Amino acid sequence: MAGVVEDSWDPREWARSWTPSSERGRVQHGGFPPGLAGLHAGLGAAVLILLIGAAFAWFSRVPQGQPLASSSVVTPARASTGPTQVRRTLVLPQRSDLARALAVSGVPAEVAREVATAALPALAQSGDIRAVLTLTQLADGLRLDRLEASNGDSSGVVVERTHDGALSVSHVAAQLSRRIMVKHGTMDGDSFYSSAVAVGVPNSLISDFAKALAFDFNFQSEVAAGDAFEVAYAQSVNASGEAVGAPILLYASLTTESKSASVYRFAPDGGADEWFDSSGRSIVRALMRTPVDGARVTSKFGLRFHPILHFMKLHGGIDFAAPIGTPIYASGSGVIEWAAFKGANGNLVVLRHDNGWQTLYLHMNRFAPGIAPGARVSQGQQIGEIGTTGRSTGPHLHYEVHINGERVDPLGIQTEAGKTLEGAQLIAFEKLRDRIDVSRAAQTN
């Protein structure tokens, strides 16, 4: 019927069904007054044009061919009748997920198993696997042309289908480089941990930093907001620049209102890593100033009003408050003389050091494995955990130092300087120091 729009979603059908303008005068207007009939026809045409425009806009939004996944990239075929090639990138939590991931991506199950079996020997048993699939979309489904699977260190495998239908497997070697990263910051009002994390220092290095400077600073009483610190560390990265493996602390520096210290990691004679100042002198002393990380000093050495006994009494050590379970370290190397519960002391460790001094660690929650009388421990080795056993008002470590049987202030002890590198070892250290300093200078704003 003239002037009637057909029930179609194709706007072209709407246009064909529309009454030509030459015939509009014959369209009946029902009860409209003669003077408004032309206006009515004009409004009708305008509404129809709007509907046609809306329909075209709606059709333009309908996808005419979606890629297989949001991570897929479709390579246009050279000819309109040619196959479509798709590249898809997947990140798998473990290598055993590969066959299932291929199948979910549309690869026939038998092919997925065959390709995964060929690739698995080159893939790491732990860590994410990055897989890049090259697929061709044919009339009857997807064809897997190429699989590139890589580990975190960029090593991996390439599996391709050759012209004769066989699988070609090529192994890819790791592509790692080592970079020196530098971070600077100032202490906030909370802790060194929060200050370091805020400027990008990896979590795993924070304890190492505190230990490296434990002979020079008591972090609980000698460090304050506004003090400046600097960290330099080595990090292995893959071909994409992504970090691989754990970072290694190379340099640590801390400057407070009263003093400054900078130390470099170096392994003399190819042995264990140690810390040295810029002149090649070891920073190791007989005792560390702080045997626990992340604690705060709640009571210093000297006379005080005892919180439980309620009278003045010599407080013969330092109290470090920290959550139950916080590690406690041997402040120096030596032999365990006592490791058991002892009345008001709670779980107690007494350690006799090589120079004859003793250190005592009270109120422990538990002892570390292997801590028993006669056992030898190294400086910085964990010997127990913070607790509140014995006569205690809350979780803390009471730490004492005895010299010739007398209790002394742990923070007031003056220990002899460490060894100084000489000859070839000093030359090797200076080369390492200079390389670190060049990186520090290049990354200083």
N, C-alpha and C positions, 0 to 999 in steps of 0.2 A: 504494500500500500504506500502511495506517495506520502512523504513527510513522516514516516515511521522508521525508527532506528531498529535494525535487526538485533536479536539477542546474541551478540557475538563479542568476543574479547579482542578481535582483530580490528583496529581502527580503520583499516582499509575497507572493511565491510561497512563500517559506519558511513564512510564517505560515499560509497557507492549507493547506499540506500537513501541518502539525503535528497530531498526534492530540489530540482534546479531552481535558480532564482526566478526564471521566467514563469514558473508555475506557482510561485508563492501566493499570488493574488487569489488563486482558486482554493486555497486552504481555508476551511471553515474555522471561524473564531468563536463559535458558540455564543455565549452571552456577553462578550466584550462589546462595548460601545464602538461604533464605526471609527471614531477618532483615535481610539487606543489600539485598534487592530494592528496597524503598522508597527506601533511600539512593542506590542506583544510578540510579533514575528521577529523583530530585531533582537529582543531579549532572548528569545528561544535560540536564535542562531548563535548569540554570544555564549550562552550556556553550553551549547553543543560544542563550540570550539574549545571551551575550557575543558570539557570532558575528554575531547580527543587529545588535547595536550597532556592531560593528566595520565591518560592511558599510555601515550608514548613514553612519558617519563617513567611510569611503572615498569614498562617493558625494558627500558634501558637499564634498570637496576637488576633485572633478573639475570643471574650469572649464566653465561652460555657454555661454560665448561670449567669446572673448578679443578685446581691442582689437587693431587692426592693427599696433601697434608700442608699445614701452614709452613712447614720447613722445606717444602718442595720448590724447585725452580723449574719452570717449563721452558724448554728451548724450542722456539717456533720451527716448524719444518720448512724446508726450502720451497717445497711445492705444497699447494693446498691439499693435495691428496696423499702426501707422505705421512709417515708415522710421527707421533709426538714423543719427544724425549723428555724425561723427568729426572731431576737430581734431587734426592732426598737425604737429609742429614739427621741421624739418630744418635742419641747419647744413651748408652746402656749401662745400668748399674754393675753388671757383671757379664763375663763373656758367655756364660751359659744361656743368656737371654737372646743370643744372636739369631738362632734358627727361628724362634717364635716371632721375633721382631720382623724378620724377612717375610714370614708367612702373613703376618698382620698387614704388612705393606703391600700385599697383593701378589707376592712371588709364590708360584705353586709350591706346595708343601714338600714335594720330593726334591725339587731344585733347592729350596731353602735349606733342607738338611744336608744336601751334598755340598753346597757352598760353605755352610757353617763348619762342617767337618774339616774342610780344607783349610779354613782360616784359623780355627781354634788354637793349633799348636803355637802360633806366633803371638797370641794375645795373653796378656798378664792374667793371673788367677784372681787378682784383687784390683780394685780401682775401676773407674769409669772407662768405657770403651766408646770411642767416637767412630761411627760408621757412616760412610757416604755411599749411597746407592745410585747407580745410573741405570734407569729403567726406560724401556721403550714400550709405548702403549700401542698395541696392535688391535685388530678387530676382535680377536678372541681373548684378549687379556693382556697382562703385563709380561715383558721379557726382561730378566735381569742381565744386563750387559757387563756390569763392572761393580765390584765391591772394594772400597778402600776402608780398612779398619785399622785404627791406631790406638796405642796406649797413651798414657799421660806423658811419657817421655818422647813422643812422636815416632817411636818404633811401631812396626805393625806389619800389615800384609795387604797385597793387592791381588784380588781374584778376578780373572776375566774369562769370558767364553771365547775361544778361538773360532776361526772360520769352519773348522772341521767338527765343531761341537764339543771339543775337549776343554777342560778347565786348565788355565794357566795361573800358577801361583808364584808371586814374587814377594820376597821379604824386604822390608824397609828397616834400615838401621836407625837407632836412636839418634836424635839431633838435639843435643843439649849443649847449652853454653852457660857459663858461670858469670853472674853479675854481682857487683858490690853495690848494695843499697844503703842509703844514709837517711836517717831520720833525726830531726831536732825537735826539742820541745821544752816546756817549762812545767814545773810541778804545779798541779792545781791544789785546791784545799782538801782533797779527799785522800788520794793515795798515788803512789808511783804507778800502780797498775792502770788506773783510769787515765792518768796523764799520758802514759806510753801508748795505750790503745788509741787514744784520741788522735795521735799523730801518725798512726799506721804501723807501729812496732808490732810484729807478730807475737801472739800470746806466748808461744813457746820460748821466747827469748827473755821474757821479763824476769823469770827466776834466775837465768844465767847472768843477766845484768847485775842483779842484786848480789849474787855470789862473787862476781868478778871484783866488785868494789866493797865486799864485806870486810876487808882488812883496813879500809880507810874510813868507812862511814858506818854509823849505826843509823839505819834508815828510819827507825822509830823515834829517835831523839835529836838527830843532827841534820835532818832534811826538812825543809819547810816550803810552803807555797812560794812560787817565784824562782826557785832554784832551777838552773838550766842543766839539761842533759842532752847527750848525743849518742846515737847508736849507729854502728856500721856493721853490716852482716852480708854474708855470701848467700846467694840464692841461685839454684840451678833453674833454668827456664827451657821450655821446649821451643820448637820452631815457630810456634804461634805467640811466643812471649809469655806463656802461662807458667806459673811457678810449679816446679816438680820437686818433691821431696822436702825434707825439713831444712829450714834456714840455719846457718851457723854464725854465731856471734863472733865478730872479729875485733871490735873496738867498742869500748864503753868509756864515757866521760861524764863527770858530774861536778858542777860548780855551785857551791853554797856561799853564804856571806863570809864564812870564816876560812874556807879552804877549797882546793880543787884537785881532782885526780883524774888521770887518763891512763887506760891500760890497753894493751894489744895482746891478742892470742898468738902464741907461738909454741911449736913443739921442738925443743932442743934435742939434738942427736936423734931425731926421728922418733922420740918417745912420746909420752903423754903430753897433751896440750897444757900449757901453763900461761899465766898472765904476767906481763912485764910492762914497766913504765917506758917512756919514750927513749930512755938512755940504755935500755936492755937490762935493767935491774928487776929481779923477781919481786912481785908484790906480796908473795906468800910470807906470812908471819907464823909464829908459834900457834896463835889462836885467832880465829875470826872474831870480829866484834859482835856479830849477831848470829846465833845458832838456829834461828827460825825465820822464815820468810813471811812477810805480810802481817806481822804482829805489831802491836803498839805497846810502848813501855807504860805500865801502869804504876810501877813503884821502883825507885832507884835504890842504890846502895846507901846505907846510913841509918841513923836513928829515925824511928817513925812510931806512930801510935798504931799498935797492932789491931787490925779490924775485927779479930775474933777474941783475942785474949784481953783486949781493952787496957793495955798499959804500954808505956814507951819501951821499945825493944830494938836492938840493932837488927836492921834488915840486911842480912849478909850477902845479898845478891841483887839481881834485877828480875823483875816480873815482866814477862811478855804475854799479853792477852791476845788470844786468837781462837777461832772456832775449834771445837773438838775434832780431832783427826788431822789437824795441820801438821805437816812433817817437821820433825826436830832433827837437826844435824849435829854431828860431832864437830866441835869448834876446832879441834886439832887431832892429829893422828896419835894413836896410843893403844892401850890394852884395857879391856873392860875389867874392873875390879868388883863391881856390884851391879846386879840387874835383877831386882826383886822388889816386892812391897816392903815398906819400912815405916810403919806407924804414921805419924803426922806428915811424913814426907811423901806418902803415897807410893806409887810406882816410881822407883828411883834408879838412875844409872849413875855410877861413879866411874870416871875414865881417868887413868893415869897416863900422862903424856911422856914423850921421849925425854923431855928435859926435867922430869920429876914433878911437874905441876899436876894438879888434879882439877877436873871440872865436874860439877854435879848438876844433874837434870832431874827436877822433882815434879810430882803430880801428873806423871804421864798417864795417858789413857791406856796405851799398850806399848810393848816393845817391838821393834822391827825384827823380822826373821833373822835368826843367827846371833842375836845380841844376848850374850851369856858371859859369865865370868871366864876370863882367859882368852876371849875372842879379840882379835886385833881389828881395829877399824881405821879407816883413812879420814883425813880431814874432809869435811863436807859430806860424808856418808850418812845416810839416814839411820838413826838409832831408835826412833820411836815416834809417838804422836802426842800432840797436845791433849791434855785431859784435865780432870778436876778431882783426882783421887787424893786421899789423905785429908789433912786439914787445909781446906781450900774454899774460897768464896765464889769460885767460878772457873771456867776453862782458862788455864794459863800455864806457862812454863816459868818456874823459879829456877834461875841459873846462877851458879856460884863458881868462883875461881879460888882455889887454895894454893898458896905458895909457901912451902916449908910449914905446912899445917895451919897457916893463918889465912883467913878469908880476906880477900882484897877486892877493890872495886873493879869489875870487869871492864868498865869503860876507861879506867885510868891506867891500865897496864901499858907499859912501853916495851915493845918487843924488838929484837934485833932485826936489822934489814936483811932482805933475802939475798940470794946469790946474784952475781952479775955475769952476764954472758961475755965471752972473750973469743978472740980469734975468728975462725971460720963461722962459728955459731953466731957471733955478734954481727958479722957481715950479712949472713943469711937473714937475721932478724931485721936489720936495717933496710934491706931490700923489700921485705914484706911490709914493714912500717911505712916506707915511702910510697909503695903502691896503694896502701889504704889511704894515706894522706892525700894523694892525688885525687882519688875518688871523692873523698870528703870535700876537698876544695871545689871540685867540679859540681857538686850537688848542694853547695851552700848558697842560699839566696843572698 
